[in-house]
Structures are given as C-alpha cells and as structure tokens.
Amino acid sequence: MLLDGASLWFRAFHGLPTSLTGPDGRPVNAVRGFTDMVASLVRREHPGRLVVCLDLDWRPRWRVDLVPSYKAHRAVAGTDHTEDAPDELAHQVPVILEVLAAAGIATAGAADMEADDVLGTLAARERTDPVVVVSGDRDLLQVVADDPVPVRVLYVGRGLAKAEMFGPAEVAQRYGVPAGRAGTAYVELALLRGDPSDGLPGVTGIGEKTASRLLLEHGSLAAIRTAVDDPGSSLARGPRARLADARDYLDAALPVVRVVTDAPVQLSGSDVLPDTPVDPAALVALAQRWGLSSSLKRLVDAMAERR
C-alpha cells in the first residue's frame, strides 16, 4: 500500500476542526485524522508492506519551466515554491512524521519530485505484490495497471467512507478512455481537458466529453495529433483547429501531467509493516505530549490485528 501523504493529511486537516488540540493548546486535528485514516486503511486492506510517499518538492522547477502556470495559484504571493498552506497545519506535519517513524511505517521521497512521482515510481517498480495507491488526487488514476502486478487506486476524494477502488476497467468506464491503455489514456484525457486545480489550462474548447470521444475514436493522443496534420482524416474542423493551435501546450504539458516512473526514490527504512511499533517508548511520549492516546492506540491495534 502506497499512501499519498500530503493529500491525506490535508484532507484530515480540513475534515476535522482545529478545536481538536493537544495539551499545549495547538491543533492536532491533522495528526489525529491522518493517524486514524492509516489505522482504517490497515484494517481495510491488510497490507504486508506500507509506504507513506512525500512531496520533497511540491512544485518542481522542471515542471514550472515547462508550464509556468503549474500550481502558481497555490504558491504564497511573491514566491515561486512556498505553498500557501494553513499555519495551523505546519507544526503538525513533523509530528505525523515522528508518529510514522516510531510506529515503524516507512516514508519515501525523491529530490526535485512530487509525491505523485514517488507513488508512480514505486508502483511501476513493483514485481511481487499487488499495489494499492491511496490518494485524493485523480491524477494518480494514471498508474492503474494489471501487469506485471495489479495496481489499483483507492480514490478518497470524497472521504474514506466513500472511497472508490479503480483499476483499468473502472477508469475506462468512468472516464471514457480506451480500456486497453486506460492509465496512459487518462493522462492524455487530463492533458486535453486541463486541470484548474493544478493550473493546467488544457486545450481551449476541448472538455472532458470531447477529449473522451477523440481518444475513443482515434485510440491515443499521438493518433489524434496525426489526424490533425492529415487533411484526409475524419477529424472535424473545430477540434482540428483547436488542437493545431495547442501544439506547443501539448508538447510542454505532457511531461508535466505524466507522473515520473523512474524517480530516485529513497525510503526511510524497510517497507514491511511491523506488527508492533519499532519504538513504543517514543510512541507513548508522542501520545502524552500531543494528546494522541486514542488515535495511536487505534493505529497500534490495527497493526497488531495483522498477526
């Protein structure tokens, strides 16, 4: 199981009130919510291996150089690479990382890469066990696969209680992309329609339905672009003109939308999920310092139930 760390703790922070505080009066809502999510996921999926994937660079320069608008609206005004995140969350992220370390849950990151790239790399690298990627980011739907091992995405965009499991068949059905290449086709769909949440404009006049129709008719973005340049193709005049005008955008944005699958990922330790915390004393200290006894007990109990 691969967890999209920032995606989950942001959702925990916004899903629980900041009135949940520790003994010093500072909010611990994200820590509690994230820890409870991990416990619930361990109980639900019974993973033998677990990694929390981190953003070591949430807005990599190489992506910004290709598409300057990439995540620009999420940066602090006057900066390029400082994310506009709630002040009440900032002190909680290190606590989450301390909890993971004490529990013995591995984290992973890669220099100049986002968590998506870490998730994509670890999923693509796996040759032994089925993989479940957990995220609230639809961009990760591109990693679904059946070979060499099943890779599924547990999409938690509407919360863990309403989580949906996606494989290639589900992505193809939900988004209207070719079933034989659903993950790759989803990247192309996202590129064509754009994604305002990431500052990606898409192709003017090409929404999700049109993008789906074009991909189903032609099979791939490469085939669509070939049809644009072929006067004898069946491509209608309107989409042809819009796609021709978007040549530079399509060239630049494809590597921005596509997750990296060969990132230099570094893990904090073994990804084997232990049955008991590796540092129980540290976990007790964290529980006392931050008022996390109930959440940490749920996590420890969930780990023990896997025996």
C-alpha positions in Angstrom: 0.0 0.0 0.0 1.3 3.4 -1.0 -0.2 6.5 0.7 -0.1 10.0 -0.8 1.0 11.6 2.5 0.2 15.3 1.9 -3.1 14.5 0.1 -4.3 12.6 3.1 -3.1 14.9 5.9 -4.5 17.9 4.1 -7.9 16.1 3.9 -7.6 15.2 7.6 -6.8 18.8 8.5 -9.9 20.2 6.6 -12.1 17.3 7.7 -11.7 17.8 11.4 -12.0 21.1 13.4 -8.9 22.9 14.7 -10.6 22.9 18.1 -9.0 19.5 18.5 -5.9 20.5 20.4 -3.1 19.0 22.3 -2.1 19.8 25.9 -0.3 23.0 24.8 -3.4 24.3 23.0 -2.2 23.8 19.5 -4.3 22.0 16.9 -3.7 18.3 16.4 -6.6 17.6 14.1 -4.5 16.7 11.1 -2.3 14.3 13.2 -5.4 12.6 14.6 -7.2 12.4 11.4 -4.3 11.1 9.4 -3.4 8.5 12.0 -7.0 7.3 12.1 -7.0 7.1 8.3 -3.9 4.9 8.3 -5.4 2.7 11.0 -8.6 2.3 9.0 -6.7 1.6 5.8 -4.6 -1.1 7.5 -7.7 -2.7 8.8 -9.5 -2.5 5.4 -6.7 -3.7 3.1 -4.3 -5.7 5.5 -1.1 -4.6 3.7 2.0 -6.5 4.3 4.1 -3.5 3.2 3.2 0.2 3.6 4.9 3.4 2.5 3.8 7.0 3.0 5.1 9.0 0.0 6.2 12.6 0.5 6.4 15.8 -1.5 10.1 16.8 -1.3 9.2 19.4 -3.9 5.5 20.2 -4.3 6.1 22.4 -7.3 9.3 21.2 -9.1 11.2 23.8 -11.1 11.4 21.5 -14.2 7.6 21.3 -14.3 7.2 25.1 -13.9 9.8 25.7 -16.6 7.6 23.7 -19.0 4.2 25.2 -17.9 4.7 28.4 -15.8 1.1 28.4 -14.6 1.6 25.0 -12.9 0.3 25.3 -9.4 1.0 29.0 -9.5 -2.3 29.8 -7.7 -1.3 27.7 -4.8 2.0 29.5 -4.1 2.4 32.2 -1.5 2.1 35.6 -3.1 5.6 36.8 -4.1 7.2 33.4 -4.1 7.5 30.5 -6.5 7.9 27.5 -4.3 6.4 28.2 -0.9 3.0 26.5 -0.7 0.1 28.5 0.7 -0.8 26.1 3.5 -2.7 26.8 6.7 -0.5 27.9 9.6 -2.3 25.5 11.9 -1.1 22.6 9.8 2.6 23.5 9.6 3.6 22.2 13.1 1.6 19.0 12.6 3.4 17.6 9.7 6.6 16.9 11.7 4.5 15.3 14.4 3.0 13.0 11.8 6.4 12.0 10.6 7.5 11.3 14.2 4.5 9.1 14.6 5.3 7.1 11.4 8.9 6.7 12.5 8.0 5.5 15.9 5.4 3.1 14.5 7.9 1.7 12.0 6.0 2.9 8.9 8.3 3.8 6.1 8.3 7.1 4.3 9.7 7.8 0.8 10.7 10.8 -1.2 12.7 11.8 -4.2 14.7 15.0 -4.8 13.0 17.6 -7.1 9.9 15.3 -7.3 6.4 15.4 -6.0 4.7 12.6 -4.1 2.9 11.6 -7.3 6.3 10.7 -8.8 7.3 8.7 -5.8 4.0 6.8 -5.9 4.3 6.3 -9.7 7.9 5.0 -9.4 7.2 2.6 -6.5 4.1 1.3 -8.3 5.9 0.8 -11.6 8.9 -0.8 -9.8 6.8 -3.5 -8.0 7.2 -7.0 -9.3 6.0 -9.1 -6.4 2.8 -7.9 -4.6 -0.4 -6.2 -5.8 -0.3 -2.5 -5.2 -3.0 -0.2 -3.8 -2.3 3.6 -4.1 -4.4 5.7 -1.8 -4.9 9.4 -2.8 -7.5 12.1 -3.1 -5.8 13.2 -6.3 -7.4 12.0 -9.6 -4.0 12.4 -11.4 -2.9 9.1 -9.8 -5.5 7.2 -11.8 -2.9 7.1 -14.5 -0.9 4.4 -12.5 -3.6 1.7 -12.7 -2.4 -1.5 -14.3 -2.9 -5.2 -14.5 0.6 -6.2 -15.3 3.2 -7.1 -14.1 1.2 -6.9 -10.9 -2.2 -5.4 -10.3 -2.0 -1.7 -9.4 -5.2 -0.2 -8.1 -6.0 3.3 -6.9 -8.2 3.8 -3.8 -9.6 7.3 -4.6 -10.6 9.1 -1.3 -11.5 12.5 -2.8 -14.9 12.2 -1.2 -13.6 10.8 2.1 -12.6 7.4 3.2 -16.2 6.3 3.9 -17.0 6.9 0.2 -13.6 5.7 -1.2 -13.7 4.1 -4.7 -11.3 1.4 -5.9 -10.1 2.0 -9.5 -8.4 -0.4 -11.8 -8.0 -0.1 -15.6 -11.6 -1.3 -16.2 -13.1 1.2 -13.8 -11.0 4.1 -15.2 -12.0 3.2 -18.7 -15.7 3.0 -17.8 -15.8 6.2 -15.6 -13.8 8.5 -17.9 -14.5 7.0 -21.3 -11.0 6.1 -22.4 -9.6 3.1 -24.3 -9.7 0.1 -22.0 -6.5 -1.4 -23.3 -4.4 1.6 -22.2 -6.6 3.1 -19.5 -3.9 4.6 -17.3 -1.9 6.2 -20.2 -5.1 7.3 -21.8 -6.2 9.0 -18.6 -3.1 11.1 -18.7 -4.0 12.2 -22.3 -7.6 13.0 -21.2 -6.3 15.1 -18.4 -3.9 16.9 -20.7 -6.6 17.7 -23.2 -9.3 18.8 -20.8 -6.9 20.6 -18.4 -7.0 20.8 -14.6 -7.6 24.2 -13.0 -6.6 22.8 -9.6 -3.1 22.4 -10.9 -3.0 25.4 -13.1 -3.2 23.4 -16.4 -5.4 25.2 -18.9 -6.0 22.3 -21.3 -6.9 22.8 -25.0 -9.4 25.6 -25.4 -12.8 24.2 -26.3 -11.9 20.6 -25.5 -13.7 19.5 -22.4 -13.8 16.0 -20.9 -16.5 14.7 -23.1 -14.8 15.8 -26.3 -11.5 14.6 -25.1 -13.0 11.2 -24.3 -14.7 11.0 -27.8 -11.5 11.8 -29.5 -9.5 9.2 -27.6 -12.1 6.5 -28.2 -12.3 7.4 -31.9 -8.5 7.6 -32.5 -7.1 5.5 -29.8 -4.4 7.8 -28.4 -3.2 11.3 -28.3 -0.4 10.5 -30.8 -3.1 9.3 -33.3 -5.2 12.4 -32.7 -2.3 14.6 -33.4 -1.5 12.7 -36.6 -5.1 13.2 -37.6 -4.8 16.9 -37.0 -2.0 17.0 -39.7 -3.8 14.8 -42.1 -6.2 16.7 -44.3 -7.9 13.5 -45.3 -8.7 12.4 -41.7 -12.2 12.3 -40.2 -11.3 14.9 -37.6 -13.9 17.7 -37.5 -12.8 21.3 -38.4 -13.4 22.8 -34.9 -11.3 20.3 -32.9 -8.7 20.2 -35.6 -8.1 23.9 -35.4 -8.1 24.0 -31.6 -5.6 21.1 -31.4 -3.4 22.7 -34.1 -3.3 25.9 -32.1 -2.4 24.0 -28.9 0.7 22.2 -30.3 3.1 24.0 -28.1 1.0 23.4 -25.0 0.6 19.7 -25.7 4.3 19.3 -26.2 5.2 21.1 -23.0 2.4 19.9 -20.7 2.5 16.1 -21.4 5.6 15.5 -19.1 4.0 17.8 -16.5 0.8 15.8 -16.3 2.5 12.4 -16.6 4.0 11.1 -13.3 7.6 10.1 -13.3 8.1 6.3 -13.0 11.9 6.3 -12.6 12.4 8.8 -9.9 15.5 8.4 -7.5 13.3 7.3 -4.6 14.8 7.0 -1.1 13.0 5.1 1.6 13.4 5.8 5.3 13.7 2.1 6.0 12.1 -1.2 5.3 8.6 -1.0 3.8 7.5 -4.1 5.7 4.7 -3.1 8.0 5.5 -4.4 11.5 3.0 -6.0 13.9 4.2 -3.8 16.8 5.7 -0.3 16.9 9.5 -0.3 16.4 9.8 2.4 19.1 6.9 2.0 21.6 8.5 4.4 24.1 8.7 7.2 21.5 5.0 6.5 20.6 4.0 6.8 24.3 5.9 10.0 24.6 4.2 11.4 21.5 0.8 10.3 22.8 1.4 12.2 26.1 2.9 15.3 24.5 0.2 15.8 21.9 -2.8 14.1 23.5 -2.9 11.4 20.9 -3.5 8.3 23.0 -6.8 7.2 21.4 -5.6 7.7 17.8 -2.2 6.0 18.4 -4.0 3.1 20.2 -6.2 2.6 17.1 -3.1 2.5 14.9 -1.2 0.1 17.2 -4.3 -2.2 17.4 -4.7 -2.2 13.6 -1.1 -3.2 13.2 -1.4 -6.0 15.8 -4.6 -7.4 14.1 -2.4 -8.4 11.1 -0.6 -11.1 13.2 
